[in-house]
């Protein structure tokens, strides 16, 4: 007969088993995250976490239901004006950073400490990580997971793929996801035919697509559109030459 394990030994083994289970769960989540990012390097996302959340809010959350208009389009069918506008508006260091703009983050933190408004300092890579995989919120826990996905995306995807996915899953209007849906909805043309002004206007609504309207732009949106166009000219048409091309 096997000797009985003392009760004290059993009690001590419970935390060990719990820690082992937590470690295995953490490893499994990391492996699944890597696999998901790797698969989406080649496969267009069927949806995104933000789209799912928006749908759930309408069905279960008591919010007014909003139909999701999401149309994936290959990067070759997107006007080169659109990625330039997005970078000019959202993340001008995109071609050179590894997912994080630490200078912008430091400036935003200083403004917050000085009592200024809280402003975002997320790069396009961080926004892809957040929109594609995570939930809305500002907790340090969520930001930590976002940082992990950002590193995976920057490691496993080329910059061109990051921009392609960003332009396809970004919300450009209430329930309007992706540049193709936005171009068709607001300008009656495919994304491939967007002009510099139209691309700048779509980029102008990105900070708050439920409030800012591309179809009926406010004076603020028009001013922001013109600023983005100036930035596009300053960056120049070749600014994304090493990014927006076939891998």
Secondary structure, DSSP 8 states (H G I E B T S, - for coil): ------HHHHHHHHHHHHHHHHHHHHHHHHHHHHHHHHHHTTS--S--HHHHHHHHHHHHSSS-----EE----GGGS-HHHHHHHHHHH-TTTTTSSS--HHHHHHHHHHHHTT--------HHHHHHHHHH--S---HHHHHHHHHHHHHHHHHS-HHHHHHHHHHHSEEETTEESHHHHHHHHHSS-GGG--HHHHHHHHHTGGGTTTS-STT--HHHHHHHHHHHHHHHHH-TTTTTTTSS--
